[in-house]
Amino acid sequence: MELTRRTLLGTGAMLGLTGCLSGDSNVSYPETATQTPPPTDAALEDADPEPAVDDDEAVQQTEPAVPNQRLATEVERVYGEIEWFATSYDAAIEAYRRSLGKAMAAVQRVRTSSEFDDSSLGLVRDATDHAISTAETELGGHFGIPGQMRDQIDNHIATIDRFARRGDLDRVDEELERLYDYLSGIRSPLFVRRVLSDRQIDSALYRYLHDDTAESDDDDDDDAAPGLFELYHSAEYAGYAYNGDQYLDREPFGSVPGAGRNRGQELLAQQRLDFDPVGEATDRTGFAYVVSHAIPDEDDQPDDLDGLDYQHASLFVQRYESVAAAGDAVETLFDTAVGREGTYSFGRERWHRVYYHTDGDVVYAYLIQAGRFVLTAAPSEVAWEERLDWTDPLDRLWLWRR
């Protein structure tokens, strides 16, 4: 479920929290940053009363520097991978399947020939080498298929060569048929949809997003909690990053088949509502939403897993033409629509605690510049110091890695 004002109010009442948080509240929200109210959540004990200036920002005053360099490198990797799926995946898969089709045609041509010699083997080798090279060029770094292809195809070629030298052409033909079937299998729409998917991604992007550190020091519990990340890129691409065995029925930011309401579209609409006020389009080259769902371990997952049944939190990534442009975007936001009060530590970095108005209410979130990126995380109508047990979905993200 989503961390909402209502659910936290219920929890807060039981714990004796006071104060009105409804839309008709008589609470006066400052338009600019003032003193930080006394924190009531131990998790926010390190919040500073005034915006902190880290060493990187001090250096920037005398010489060019990249704010939060390590985080910037990590975000570049994550965002670049999301953008590859959004803009390059279709063409890459088409080139991959086309090269496999040519390799299959070469194998079939040799099989139907009246004789088999070194030139026949060379034809097969050249065509399959080209398919592997294409896979490396188009998919390498995104999926592990090129290495697997090399191992499998080399094994088939070696077997064909061995039996050809013995003159066992029946066995050669049998191995050529096996090679053809293998190429056909990794070219099939089912293989692409399940193994080379741009929707349920269980390859490099999942590893980049997920904090794969174990949550416990217990030797019997040394696996990190599974992550389910729903993605949306400004090129109108939507997908999941998830590496579990279960295939998800719901469309990314869509609905479960037969559902009476489209909860996925509601989730996407909520991202736009929550993040539009902190969007700055000047010199921006693109943006992405990442929604992290706190799903159960695989042994405890239901057969009809839907991330929206569990708590989730969001991350908004904006990329700009340069570090300076990202810095200008942050300054523009602080000068116009966004207030700030103190800082908060996500993993290694300290983020600004920010608040802004949206749809007639106040949203509280966290914001940071990392190189040419501006990140906003965990928007909620519940103020930072009044949140309880809210970090579980974000615990799955690499942001918490120290």
N, C-alpha and C positions, 0 to 999 in steps of 0.2 A: 504494500500500500504506500501511498505518497505521504511524506511528512507534512501534514496540514495543520493549520491553526486549530481546527476543532479537536484533532486527536491529541495535540499537545495541551490544549486547555483542559481536556479531561484528565490527563496525567498530572498536570500542574495542580488541579484542584485537590487531587488525592494527596499530593505532597505538601499542600498548604501554601502554594504560590498565590500571590495576590496581584490584582491589576486587571484592567479591562482591555481585551485585545480585539474586540469586535469592530466591524466596519464603522459603527456609530460611536466609537470610543470618544471620550472627551480628552484623551491623551493628546498633548500638543507635540507634534514632531518638528524638530528644528529643521530649517531650510539649509543651514550650514552646520559644519561640525562644531560641537561644543564639548563640554566635559563628558567623559565616559561615565555612565551610571555604574554604581557598584555591581560587579559581576555576581550572579547567583549560581553559576554553574562552575564546578571545579575545573572542568575541561577548558575554561577560558581564563584561568588564573594568570596566564602569561600575556593577556591583552594589555596593551599600553594605552594610557589616557590620551596621548597625542600620537599622530602618525610618526612612525619611526623612520629614520633615514639610515639605511644600511651603508656599509663601507663602499659598495659598488656605486651608490648614488653620490657619495662624497667624491669618489674618483672621477665621476662624470663631469664634475664642475671644472676639473683641470685638464682632462684628456678624454678622448672618446672611449667609451666602454660599453659593453653589452650587459644590460641589467639581467641578473639571474642567469648567467651563461649556461650552467649545467641544465637547468630547467628548460631553457630555450632550445638546447640541443635535443632534449627528450621530446619536447612538443613538436619540433621540426620533423622528427622521425614519425611520430604518431599522426600528425596532420598530413604529412606527405603521403603516408600510406592510405589514409582515408581518401585523400584527393585522387590518388592513383585509381582506386576502385570507382570513384565518381566520374573520372574523365578518360582513363586509359584502359580499363579492364576489358570492355567489349572488344576493342580492336586487338588487344593482346590475345584474347581467347580465340578470336577468328583466325589470326595468324598461326596460332598453335594448332588448331584443328585442321587448317589448310595444309600445313606441313606434314601432319600425320596422314592425311588423305593421300598425299603424294607418295609417302613411304609405303602405304598399303598398296597403291597402284604398282609400285616397283616390285614389291614382293609377289603380287599376283601375276605380273608379267613374267617373272622368273619361273613361277610354278607352272605356267602354261607353256613354257618353252620346251622344245624337244630334247634339249641337253642342258647340262649344268657344268660350268667351268669357272675359272678364276674371274673372268669378266662378269659372270652372273653374280658371284659373291660380291664383287666390287660394286655392282649396281645397287644391291641391297644395302651394303655398308654405307655407301655415299648418301643414299636416301634417308636412312635412319640417322646417320650422323647429322644431316641437315635438320631433321626433326628435333633432335636433342639440342642442337645449337639454337634453334628457334625458341625452344622452351626455355633455355637458359637466358636468352636475350629478352624475351617477352614476359616470362613468369618468374625467372630467377630472382631471389630476394623477397618475393611475395609468397611463393609456395615452394614446397620441397620436391616437386615432381621432377625437375631435371636430373637430380642425382639418382632418384629411383629409376628413371628411364634408362640412364646410362648403365646401371647395374643389370637390369633385366635384358636390355637389348644386347649388351656385350655377351651375356650368357647364351642367348639364342644364337648369335653370330658364331661364337666359339664352337657350339655344338654342331651347327651346320658345317663349318669348316672341317671339324674332326671327321664327321661321317662322309663328307665329300671326298676326303683324301683316302678313305677306305673303299670308296666306290659304292657305298650303301645309299643309293639315290632314293630308295623308298623312305629311309630314315631322314634323309635331307628334306624330302617333301613334307614329311610329318612335322619337322621342326619349323619349316617355312610356314606351315599352316598355323602352328602355335604362335609364331611371331606375328602373323597377320591378325590372329584373334586378340593378342595382347594390344597391338596398336589400335584395333577397333574398339577394344574395351576402354582405353584411356582417352579415346576420342569421343566416346558416346555422350549424348546429352545428360544421361543419368550420372556418369562419372563427373562431368563438369559441374552439374548442379549440386552434387553431394561433397566432392573432394576439392574442387576448384571453385567453390561457391563465392559469389560476391554478396551473399545474403546472410548465410550462417558461416561466418569466417572463423576457422580454427587454426589459422596459420600465423604468420609473423605479426599481423596487426593485433591479434589477441594477446600475444606475448608482450608487445609493446605497451598495451593498455593496462595489463593486469600486473598487480604487485604480487609476484609469485613467492614471496617470503611466507614461511609458515607462521600461523597465528599462535602456535603453542610450542613450548620447548619439550613437550612430552614426546618420547620416541615413538609412541603408538599413534601420534597425531601430528605427523610432520608434513602433511599436504596442505597447501594453501586453499582457502575457500574458493569454490568455483566462481567465476565472474560471468555476467551476462551484460553486454554493453550494446545499447541501441544507438545507432549512428544516423546522422543526417548531415549532408553536405549542401552548401548553397547552390551547387550544380544540380540540385533536386535528386540526389541519390540517397537512398535509405537502405540500411542493412543491419545485421547483427554481428557482433564478434562474440563467439562462444565456442568452447571446445568439448562440450559434453557429448555423450552418445545419443541423446535424444534430439530428434529433429523437431524444430519449432513450427507449429501450424500457423501461428498468427503472422500475417504480413508485417514487415518492419513498418512501424508507425501505421499499421492497418488493423484490421479486425480479425478475430477468430472466426472461421467458417460457421455460419449459422447463428452468430451472436446478434442480439437485438440492437446493440449500440456499438459504435466504432470507438473503442477505448484508445486505440492506437492514434487515431486522428485527433482525439481529445488531448492526448499526451503531446503531440506535435504542436497543437495550438497553444498548449500551456507553455512550451518552450518559447514560442514567439512572444507570448504575453509577458513572460518573466524576463526575457532578455532584450527585447526591443529598446527599452530605455537606456541600456548600456551598450547599444550598438552605435558605432561611429563609422560611417561609410567613407569618409574622406581618405583617399589613398589605400583603402582596404582592398585586398585581392581575393578574399573569400572568407568563409566562416563555416563552422561545424558545431553541431550539438552532439554531446555524448551523454547518454543517460545510463547510469550504472544501477543495476538492479541487484538487491541483496537476496539472491535465491538460495535455497537450501543446498546442502551437499547432495551429490548424485543419489546416494542411497535413500535419501529422504524426499526426493523429488516426486511429484505426482506424474501420472502418465500424460496428462495434458498440461505440461508446464507452460505457464504464462508469466513472464516477469512482472507484469502489472499487478499480479496478486500480492506482490511483496513491496517492501519499502524501496524507494529509489531516490536518487539525487542526480543533479544535472551539472554539466560543465559546458561552458560556452567559449569557443576558441575563435578569435578573430586574427587573421594574418594580414600584415600590412607590407607595403612596398619596401620598407626599410625600418631599422631600429628607431631612427628619428621620427618617422611617420607614426610608429606605434606610440612613442612617447608623446607626440602631439595629440594623438587620439585620447590618451589618458588625461592629459591636461585639459582638453576640451570637455571631457565628461565631468571632471572635477569642477570646472568653471561654470558648468551649465546644469545638468540634470542630476548629478550624483553627489551626495554628501558622504563624509567618511568620519569614522571615530576609531582611532587606535588600529592595532594590527592583531593578527592571529597566525599561529604557525600551522601550516600544512606540511608535514614531513620536514624537509630541510629549510624551506623558504617561509618568509613572513609575508602574509597577504594583508592588504588593506581591508578593514571592515567597512563596507559601504552600504548605503541605503538610498532608495529612490522611489518615486511614485509610479504606479502602474494601475490602470483600471480603477482609479479612485482609492487605492490603498497604498500602503508603504511596504516595499519588499526589502529584505535584508539579505546581503550576500557577501562574498569575498572576491577581491579583485587584485590582479598582479600583472605587471608587464614582465615578459620574458623574451628578451631579444626583440624580434619584430612581431611578436605575438602579444595579445592582450587576452587574459583568461579571467572569466567570471565563474564562480562556483557556488553551488548550494543555495539558490535563491529560495526564500521562504517568507511568508508574512509573519513568522515568529522571529522576534529579535534574537540576536546572537546569544545574549546572556540568559535567555529563557528557554533555550533548546535543551532537550533531554534525550539522550541515547539516539542521536541523529546521524552519527557518522558511519554506521555499518555499511551502507552502500558505497561510500567513498573509500572505505577500507580496502575495497577490491582494486582501486585505481593505483597506478604507480606513483601518484602524487604524494602518497604517504611514505614512500620508500626513503629511508634516511641514508 
